[in-house]
Amino acid sequence: MSKTVAIIKNENQAKEIIDLIDAYILPLENLSINYHHTFSLKQIEKLTKLNKEIFVCVNKNIHNNELNQLEKNLVELSKLNIKGIIYYDIAVLNIIKKLNLNINLVWAQEHLTTNYKTVNYWYKNGANYAYLSSELTKREIDEIKNNTKAKLFVNIFGYIPMFTSRRNLVDNYINTFNLINQTKQNTIYKEGNSYPINDTNIGTTVYSNYILNAAEEDFSNIDYLVFNSDLIDEQEFKNVLKNYKNKEKNKFPKETGFLYKETIYKVK
């Protein structure tokens, strides 16, 4: 049976939805990207007392000058009651192996997590879980599930990160043209679509122009189904989880993203 996972913003939200979910994803401050809200080690430790599965996201490219910080954080996380670490950079896996830390790993290399052979490669190398790319079709997701022992995460609700840059694109633009940033949420407008864009000390992320809403689709064969609260009102997000638990439709338009769209590109 699938477990419901929520990417959350704060401790209060965690408590508000505690009866509606099975697990939380908590992005670690300074070592995670594509999230509007991150958590310190102390905040994560506090949330472990809620007795829910907790996966900590450490999904940024690690620079040489960050390796010591990463190692210290992984040691501290190994002391907490967490279910696993969602990682992008192989440095995470290598440090955990080097120090023989008892931590489950979730391979999550964004657009690369797309086939069962690579999922199985990382499974053999210590990653018992895989967080699948949002560009996959439903057919491809089922194919991976049928050919791996790894437990799988699949996004089914929320804005999807499309693009990430190490550069601070919004701040650079504002500074170049001597502008004043008067909005809490910046947006890119292109060809009639609007794309949320977020600039942090780590870099810039551009999100999809739609909210993925595949909560009605049959993913009963998938281990963890992820609901992302970023950029969504907390009460509305709670209602989405309520609707899902009660097997009801939510208020957001149905949007299945790439689930039924083959993404084949040819060079002209």
C-alpha positions, 0 to 999 in steps of 0.5 A: 500500500502506498504511503503519503509523503508531504514536503512541508514548510514548518513545524506548525504545518507538520502538526496540522497534517499529522493525521493525513500523512505517513511521512515528511520530506525535510530539506536540510538548510544550506545543503538542499535546493529547489525548496522555498523552506528548509530545516535546521538539524535542531528543527529536524530533531524536534520533528522526529518526535512526531513519530512519522517517517522522516526523509531529509533532503540533501540534494545540492551539488556539493563543492569542495569547501562544503565537504566538511559541513556535509560530513558533520551534518551526516554524522548528526543526522545518523544520530536522529530517528530518520528514515533516510536521506534523499541525495543528489551528489555521490559525495553523500553516499561516499561519506556514509560508506566511509564512516559506516553510518547507518542511514538509508539512502534515496537516490534522487538525481532529478532528470537522471532518475529515469530507468530501472537499470540505473535505479538497480545500479544504485540499489546495489551500491547502497541506495534502497530507495529512488525518487523518480523524475517527474518527466516520466510517463505512467508506463515508464514508472510502472516499468521501473517498479516491475524491474527493481527491488528499490522502493520508489518515490513519485511526485503526484501533487505540487509545483515541479522544479524545471530549472536550477542555476547556481547563479542568483538570476533574480538578484543579478537582474534586479541589480543590473537594472537598479530595480526594487524587488517589491514582490514576495514571489517573482514570476517569469511570463513567457508565451502566455504562461507564468512560471514561479522563480525563487532565488536563494543564497544557493541559487535560482529555481524556476518552477512549472507553470502548473500545479501537478495534480495527479492525485486521482491516478492509480499509483497503488503499486508505488511505495511513496506518493509525494505532495509538495506544499511549496507555493501553495496555501497551507489550508488548501494543501491540507484540504488536498490531503484530506480529499486524497485520504477520503478518495475525493477530488480536490479543488485544483484542476486535474493536471497529469504533467508528463504521465501520458505524454512521451517526451521525445526530442529530435535534433533538426 
